[in-house]
Amino acid sequence: MKITRKWAMPNKWTFTMKPIKELLERYVGDGTGWVDPFAGNNSPAKIRNDINKDCNAQSNMKAIPFLEQFEESSLKGILLDPPYSPRQISEHYKKAGLKPSQWETSSGWGAKIKDLTASRVQLGGIVICFGWNSMGLGKNRGFELIEVLLVPHGGAHNDTIVTVERKINFK
């Protein structure tokens, strides 16, 4: 497993930060076979979703029904860059004109998204997770950790932590 630490200015558009953009270029390539349920405006995935209709996405669904539409083991890779905290979830929904349920601001919501992600990625496929922790999908969902990128931002900002995992078996 490779662990790298590269500094970058904080940016709400995660994929525009230079070290993250470089990592995505290595794994995602032209984005074919990749899905992003929280795409924002700069996702390299070919199939992009974001509940905010102002974002650069082909669909504007909540993440769970978006992921449910794909067949099991059908995707080459998934990018998971959801809002990182309950406050960010609430802000993201509000911007899209929605109100999140209590469940959508709980850990159960994130676990459901990870379970769906794990089931939709093909054997050997890649999942790249972004957040303030390095949990990723994990061994219990059939994944091995192959790379971690720590992106410190200085001052009181939390690091952006990126995990890259490969699906090695079906759980």
Secondary structure, DSSP 4 states (H G I P E B T S, - for coil): -EEEE------SSGGGSHHHHHHHHHHHTT-TTEEETT-TT----SEEB-SSTTSS-SB---HHHHHHTSPTT-EEEEEE---SSHHHHHHHHHHTT----TGGGSHHHHHHHHHHHHHHEEEEEEEEEEESS---S-GGGTEEEEEEEEE--STTPPPEEEEEEEE-S--
